[in-house]
Amino acid sequence: MKRVPSLSCCILQILVGLLTILNCYTVNAESSGREQAQIELSILSVGGGDVPERLHWLDASGKLAKDSGSSLLVSTSTILAPVKYTGPKILTICVPDESEAGFKVLSKLKLPEDSSKLVVVLVPNRKADNEAQSYRALALPSDQARFSGGTRMVLNFTSTRLRGVIGKTPFDPNAKSNKFFYVDANASKFISEVDSHAKAGEGYQVYLEYYDQTDKKWVRFVTSRWFHNPSKKKYLFVYQTRHNNSPELKVVSEKIKPAQVE
């Protein structure tokens, strides 16, 4: 004889089902919320490439964002005022086109969660694969807590290690006070001033070198002067072009806004 479940058993099963649905809804809602990022973005293009003056991003539905302010002006020489971005934590940078989708993806980037302000750097992708994205994207911290004034950030986009030599002027290559720093291939490093008590405008002699894998020696490719400026921070991009085996240097400054007094 087939057993008929009791009323209390049926009610219990219904309650369990409702709780399961509610729990799934809550988890999905929380997951959806976590997938959204709210951050200030500026965009910079280095290393050449035919980058449009204005770039766009995709919204949570995978479509071209068309809200007011949902695009980024591209700079090659300075850090522009940031745009407030609200969207997926995977930033998809694209340009409108006449395709069925309505856009072409240039690059994708997972946004870090520990910064409130970022500079997105686009570097041409040297891969020969036609299916590869046109550019590599890198997120750099720009908030004052992570990147303070008077500091430089060296970004090495080459396949070899870099070495920097910093000394006071007049420069003595054998001086014990000289400081060295190293930046691995495809890595970055924050460089503070040699003297923490340096005065504004005080200068240092700097040599940048790369390690020649063939000759097994350090080769100088840049001689420069660094001046201490607590109201600015500088990005130093080191990269290689297809026409030159020796690394090239591009320096971009960002002025720090003075703190507002309430």
N, C-alpha and C positions, 0 to 999 in steps of 0.2 A: 504494500500500500504506500503510495507516494506521500511523503511528509510535507505538509504545508507550513511554511515559516510563520512564526507568530508575529503579531502586530508590532510588538516591541523590537523584535529582530529586524523587521523591515524598516522601522523608524531609525534604528541604529545604523543600518546600512546606508540610508539616505543621508544621515548626518555625517557619516564618514566620507561619503561621496562629496557632499557640499564643502566639508573642510579641506578635502584634497584639491577641489577646484579653486577654493579661495586661496589656499597656500600656493598653488601654481601661479595664480594671478598676481599674488604679492611678490613672489620670486621674480616673475617676468617683469613686473613693474620696476622692481628694484634694479634688475639687470639692465632694463632699458635706461633707467636714470643714470646708472654707472657708465653707460656707453656714451653719454653726452659729456662734452667738454666745454668749459667756459674759460676762455683765455684770450690774452691780447697778442696779436701776431703782426710782425713786420716781415717782409720778404726781400731777399737779396740774391742777385745772380752773380756768380763768379766763374771764371774760367772760360768765358766766351759762350757761344751758343746763341741761337736766334730765339730769345725769349720775348714774348709779347709784353707790352707795357703794362697790361692789366691781366691778372689771373683770377680764376674763380675756384669754388670748391663745391663738392657734392653734399647735399643734405642727408638726413637720416634715411630718407626713402630712396637714396641713390640717384636723385635727380639734381640737375643744376640749381644751386641755391639762387633765388631771384629776389630775396628780400633786400631792402635798402641797406647798403653797407656791406653786402655779402661778396665783395671782391677786394683784391689786393693790388695796389700799385707796386710795380717792380722797380727796384733801384739797383744800380751796379756800382755806386760810389759812396752811398751814405745810408744810414738807417732811417727810414721814414717813420712818421708817426704811426703807431700801431692801430689795427682794426680789431674790434671786439668780435671774436669768433665763438659761436655757439653751434655745436654740431657733433658728429661722431668723433670718437677718440682716434680713429684712423682718418687723418686728414688726406683727402683726395684732391690734389691740385690739377686743374684742367683748364682748357680753353674751349669756348663755344665753336662748333663747326656745323657743316651742312649734313652730317651723317644722320642715320636714323635715331641714334641715341641723343644727338644734339650737342655732343661734346667729345673732346679727345683728352684722355688722361695723360698728363706729363709725368706725374710722380705720386707716390703714396708715402705717408709718414705716420708712424704711431707717436702721438703726442705724449710727452712725459707728464706725470701727475704731480711733480714736485716743484713746478714753476708756474707763476701767474702771468709771466710775460716772456715771449719767445721771439727769436729771430730765426726764420726758416731760410736756409741757404740752399740754393739750387746749383748743382754742378753737372755739366754735361756727362751723360752716361757713355763711356767709351766702348761699351759692348757692341759687337757687330750684329747681334741677333736683332732682327727687325721687330720681333715681338717684345723686346725689352722696352721698359719705360724710357722716355727720352732723357730724363734727368734723375740724378740721385738727390734726395732731400735730406737735410740734416737740421735738427732742432737745437738751437743754442740758447742757453739761459740769458735773459736780459734784465731780470729784476735785480735791484740793487743788493739784495741779500745774498745773491749768488755771484754777482759780478760787479764788484765795487769800483769806484773811480780810481784812476791812476794805475789800473791793472790792464794787462794785455792778455789776450787769449790767442795762442798759436795753434792753428789747425793744419795738420799735415795730410794732404790728400794724395801724397805720392806713395810709392811702394818701397821707399827707403827711409832710414832713420835720419833725423835732423839733430844738429847740435848748435846751440847758441853760446856765444862768449860775450859777456858784458863786463865792461870796465870803465873806470872814471877817465876823463880826459885831462891831460894828454894820455893817450892809451899806452900802457906798457904790457906787452903780451906775456911777460914773465911775472907780473905783479901777483902777489898772493891774495890780494883783495878781489881779483877777477872772479866772477861767478859763471858757472856753466849750467846749462839746462839741456835736456834731451827730450825729443818728442818722437815716439815710435811711428812707424808707417801707419797711415789711416787712423791716426789718433789725435788727441788735442791735449793742451796743457795750459793752465793759468800761470802767467808770469808776473809776479809782483816786482816792484822796484828794488834795485840792489840795496839801497839804504832806506830803511823805513822812516828816517828823519829827513829825507830829501826835501828841499825847498821847491816850490813851484817854478818851473822853467829850468831846473838843473838838468844838465845833459849827460848822457853816457854814450860811449862808443860800443857798437854792437856788430858782431860778425855772425852771419848765419851760414852753416855748412851742411852739406849732405854727404852721406857715406857712399863712396863709389865701390860697388860690389866687385868690379873687375880689377881695379888697381889696389883695392883694400886700403883706402886712405880717405881722410876727410877732405872735401873740396869746398872752398868758399864760393858762394854764389851771390851773397848780398853783404855790403858794408853800409851801415846805417848809423844814425844818431837817434837815440831815444831821449825825449824830454819828459820830465815828470809833470803831469797835468792832472790834478785830483778831480777836475770837473769833466774829464773825458775818460772813456774806456775804448780800447782799440781791439779790433779783430785783425789778425794777421793770417791770411790764407796763402798757403804754399801748395802749388799744384804744378802739373806738367801738361804741356800741350803736345799735340801730335807733331808739331814742327820743331820742337826743341826738347832735347833730352835733359837739359839742365832745368832744375825747378825755377819757377817764377813766383814772385811775391806780390800780393795785393793787400793793401792796408785800408781798412774802413774804420772810421771813427764814429762814436756815438756820444753825443753830449748829454750829460746828466742834468736833469732838471732839478733846480733847488727845491728843498722840502718846503711845502706850503705851511705857513704859520696860521693856525686857527685863532 
